[in-house]
Amino acid sequence: MGNKVTAHDVEYIEIYTSDQQKTTDYFVSMFDFREKAKGVAEGLDSVLLVQNELHLIVSAGPRAAEFLTAHGDGICDIAFSCADSAEVRETAIAAGAVSLAPAGSPTPVLSGFGNVRHTLVQRAAGQERGLPEGWSWTPVPTPATPVGAAPKLRLLDHIAICLEAGRLHDVVRFYIDGFGFEQYYSEYVTVGEQAMDSIVVRSPSAGITFTIIEPDPTREAGQIDAFLRRNGGGGVQHLAFLVDEIVPAVLDFESRGVQFLQTPGTYYDALTERISDLDEAIADLRKANVLADRDEWGYLLQLFTRSPFERRTLFFELIQRQGAQGFGSSNIRALYEAVERAREIS
């Protein structure tokens, strides 16, 4: 079913948190987001954080309580920009979405996956972005000097979503039929005795990319099953931020207190065999624990943070693309094999 009406960009992402100050400080002090405005809505106190085209809303209050109990701190809303939000609403409802908008609200709000919803914002591509509707906002004065000198996060590369086994293809079809997304990539990844199925869907504008994953229930339980347990079901596992130069970015963010996953040294011992033209860079990659992967278009460099939240649900990724259009699935296998080699050595 080809839809001409589509969502074209991520307008903002809203995070429900049990500690708004701590979560806000994490993004501001660690990743150099800036507070743009503070907002009040019924049952919520919120802060709008911005960096380049990235807009995050950090919210806490009674309205968030049920979500937090079920899932812990995490993403509750991925708002989409639409040139015609009313028409996207109708198409999505025809594909199975449920309207979640309060009575009388002019802004469509629709069910997505799990307990994650989609607010539809009327904004044409290229049009200036306003403050999100639904809050009473008070602007925060812009600092005279930058908060820090961290390498800037350029944009949101992709959103990684984990689903319960058996849900993947229905959810993919929902976003294709309901929001005009297109299937971009798919892969079945085997990691030892574990396995997962993944499909990437993307808006025609390339402004929204979802990497959607489900575990293979016929294999041993693994990291996706662990996330689903901690999260109380399907949800957003991580946000991937595109950077220009990942090694200096990682070292800078690490100096600010961001905790990244550690990579066993045996991973780099085998990296030359996997990606021969990275020989000269391997020492720098090893120093920063950065992972590398190659596809037919080029290579990418990536690294994941530890989750800053108590239930270890949502975490973040930095990614640098040198032509590659994939998502680093080979790193899942390579890391697994490297850990096994490290165990054998020890």
URFENWO-V169715 format. One record per residue. SS is DSSP state (2 for helix, 1 for strand, 0 for the rest). PSI is psi in radians with two decimals (none if undefined). D_FIRST is the distance of its C-alpha to the first C-alpha in Angstrom with 2 decimals. Layout:
ss->[SS:SS]
psi->[PSI:PSI]
d_first->[D_FIRST:D_FIRST]
//
This chain:
ss->[0:0:0:0:0:0:1:1:1:1:1:1:1:1:1:1:0:0:0:2:2:2:2:2:2:2:2:2:2:2:2:0:0:1:1:1:1:1:1:1:1:0:0:1:1:1:1:1:1:1:1:0:0:1:1:1:1:1:1:1:0:2:2:2:2:2:2:2:2:2:2:0:0:1:1:1:1:1:1:1:1:1:0:0:2:2:2:2:2:2:2:2:2:2:0:0:0:0:1:0:0:0:0:0:0:0:0:0:1:1:1:0:0:0:0:0:1:1:1:1:1:1:0:0:0:0:0:0:0:0:0:0:0:0:0:1:1:1:1:0:0:0:0:0:0:0:0:0:0:0:0:0:0:0:1:1:1:1:1:1:1:1:1:0:0:0:0:2:2:2:2:2:2:2:2:2:2:2:2:0:0:1:1:1:1:1:1:1:1:1:1:0:0:1:1:1:1:1:1:1:1:1:0:0:0:0:0:0:1:1:1:1:1:1:1:0:0:0:0:0:0:0:2:2:2:2:2:2:2:2:2:0:0:0:1:1:1:1:1:1:1:1:0:0:0:2:2:2:2:2:2:2:2:2:2:2:0:0:0:1:0:0:0:0:2:2:2:2:2:0:2:2:2:2:0:2:2:2:2:2:2:2:2:2:2:2:2:2:0:0:1:1:1:1:1:0:0:1:1:1:1:1:1:1:1:0:0:0:0:0:0:0:0:0:1:1:1:1:1:1:1:1:1:0:0:0:0:0:2:2:2:2:2:2:2:2:2:2:2:2:2:2:2:2:2:0]
psi->[1.92:2.08:2.23:-0.46:2.17:2.73:2.46:-0.22:2.81:1.96:-0.85:2.89:2.24:2.30:2.21:2.34:2.63:-0.26:1.59:-0.73:-0.76:-0.75:-0.74:-0.79:-0.64:-0.88:-0.64:-0.89:-0.55:-0.74:0.10:0.51:2.78:2.40:2.09:-0.66:2.72:2.38:2.68:2.30:2.99:2.03:0.13:2.44:2.31:2.72:2.28:2.09:2.44:2.63:2.04:-2.15:0.09:2.19:2.04:2.42:2.13:2.05:2.54:2.69:3.12:-0.60:-0.43:-0.15:-0.81:-0.75:-0.79:-0.67:-0.73:-0.67:-0.25:-3.10:2.31:-3.07:2.18:-0.38:2.22:1.76:2.37:2.41:2.39:2.39:-0.52:1.53:-0.57:-0.72:-0.67:-0.69:-0.84:-0.71:-0.73:-0.71:-0.67:-0.46:0.00:-0.04:2.65:2.35:2.26:0.13:2.43:2.66:2.29:-0.07:2.32:-0.18:2.12:2.41:2.19:2.67:2.57:-1.91:2.57:-2.32:0.39:2.27:2.98:1.98:2.31:2.05:2.25:1.81:2.12:2.68:2.29:-0.26:2.52:2.46:2.31:-3.12:2.45:2.44:2.71:-0.15:2.71:1.91:2.48:2.01:2.53:2.23:2.43:2.27:2.55:-0.55:2.64:2.59:-0.68:-3.13:0.55:2.55:2.36:2.50:2.16:-0.88:3.07:1.93:-0.85:2.89:2.15:2.23:2.30:2.33:2.78:2.63:2.37:-0.07:-0.31:-0.96:-0.59:-0.71:-0.71:-0.80:-0.65:-0.77:-0.50:-0.87:-0.66:-0.58:0.06:0.31:2.89:2.50:2.22:-0.55:2.59:2.61:2.44:2.08:2.15:2.27:1.68:-2.16:0.05:2.82:2.67:2.65:2.39:2.49:2.35:2.22:2.62:2.52:2.64:-0.47:-0.23:0.19:-0.28:2.15:2.13:2.18:1.95:2.25:2.47:2.60:2.71:1.95:-0.19:-0.13:3.10:2.59:2.53:-2.64:-0.58:-0.73:-0.68:-0.73:-0.78:-0.63:-0.85:-0.61:-0.09:0.64:-2.93:2.66:-3.04:2.11:-0.82:2.79:2.35:2.13:2.23:2.33:2.79:-0.76:1.85:-0.63:-0.93:-0.55:-0.82:-0.81:-0.68:-0.86:-0.65:-0.67:-0.39:-0.25:0.00:2.29:2.08:2.74:2.45:2.52:2.22:2.52:-0.50:-0.38:-0.76:-0.45:-0.55:-0.08:-0.62:-0.64:-0.59:-0.74:1.62:-0.53:0.22:0.21:-0.87:-0.37:-0.15:-0.65:-0.74:-0.70:-0.73:-0.74:-0.65:0.03:0.36:2.46:2.70:2.57:2.72:2.54:-2.97:-0.24:-0.32:-2.69:2.87:2.72:2.43:2.75:2.54:2.51:2.84:2.64:2.32:0.04:2.67:-0.73:0.09:0.86:-1.51:2.36:-3.00:2.77:2.46:2.42:2.35:2.20:2.19:1.16:-0.49:2.50:-0.04:-2.83:0.35:0.50:-0.49:-0.43:-0.49:-0.82:-0.80:-0.71:-0.73:-0.83:-0.65:-0.70:-0.70:-0.70:-0.69:-0.65:-0.71:-0.70:-0.71:none]
d_first->[0.00:3.81:6.37:9.85:11.65:12.57:15.56:17.69:20.76:22.73:25.08:27.35:27.73:30.02:32.26:34.29:37.67:40.91:42.99:41.73:44.67:44.40:40.67:41.11:44.06:42.07:39.54:42.25:45.05:43.14:40.20:41.64:39.22:40.87:41.16:39.88:40.31:41.23:39.48:40.23:37.91:38.68:39.44:38.57:40.44:38.26:38.76:36.39:36.73:35.64:35.87:34.36:30.72:30.85:31.28:32.22:33.44:35.93:36.55:39.07:40.47:40.34:36.66:35.88:38.19:35.88:33.31:36.21:37.76:34.60:33.40:36.13:35.70:32.14:29.05:28.06:25.77:23.47:23.18:20.43:21.29:19.02:19.83:18.76:19.11:19.06:15.64:14.25:16.24:14.77:11.10:12.42:14.60:12.00:10.47:14.11:16.11:19.67:21.64:24.70:26.24:29.89:30.83:31.29:29.57:27.88:25.76:22.58:22.82:20.12:20.28:18.85:20.18:23.70:25.72:24.12:22.76:21.06:22.98:21.09:23.54:23.47:24.34:23.27:23.28:26.95:28.31:31.13:30.40:32.42:33.71:31.22:31.51:32.90:36.02:39.38:39.79:43.08:42.86:44.63:46.88:45.84:48.44:50.79:50.27:47.33:47.42:47.44:46.90:44.01:41.58:38.68:35.24:33.07:29.65:27.29:26.07:23.86:23.78:24.38:23.22:24.76:23.41:25.14:24.70:21.83:19.64:18.02:14.88:14.12:14.75:12.69:9.54:10.85:11.18:7.87:6.17:9.58:11.03:8.86:10.60:10.40:12.18:15.55:18.05:19.01:22.50:24.61:27.89:31.14:34.09:37.17:36.63:33.62:29.99:26.70:23.06:21.19:17.78:17.52:14.59:15.21:14.41:14.19:17.74:18.87:20.61:19.08:19.15:19.04:20.72:20.00:22.60:23.73:27.04:27.57:29.64:31.36:33.10:35.64:34.71:34.43:33.67:30.24:31.87:34.68:32.42:30.69:34.20:35.49:32.47:32.36:28.79:25.69:25.89:26.20:28.57:29.22:28.61:29.10:31.04:31.30:34.94:36.73:39.52:39.04:42.58:44.44:41.77:42.21:45.99:46.07:43.78:45.74:48.95:47.62:47.03:43.41:43.46:41.39:40.94:43.72:43.13:45.67:47.77:46.91:43.35:44.90:47.27:44.32:42.27:44.11:43.08:39.38:39.37:42.46:42.22:42.56:46.18:47.75:45.39:45.67:48.74:46.96:43.87:46.21:48.09:44.98:43.32:40.25:37.85:36.54:33.72:32.67:29.62:29.33:29.10:32.02:33.20:32.78:35.32:34.62:36.50:35.79:37.91:39.34:37.96:40.34:39.59:41.66:39.02:37.82:34.20:32.75:33.96:33.28:32.85:34.20:32.54:33.73:31.61:33.44:30.57:28.87:25.17:25.21:26.36:29.68:28.89:32.00:34.09:33.34:34.94:37.66:38.74:38.94:41.06:43.20:43.97:44.97:47.25:48.81:49.57:51.22:53.34:54.46]
//
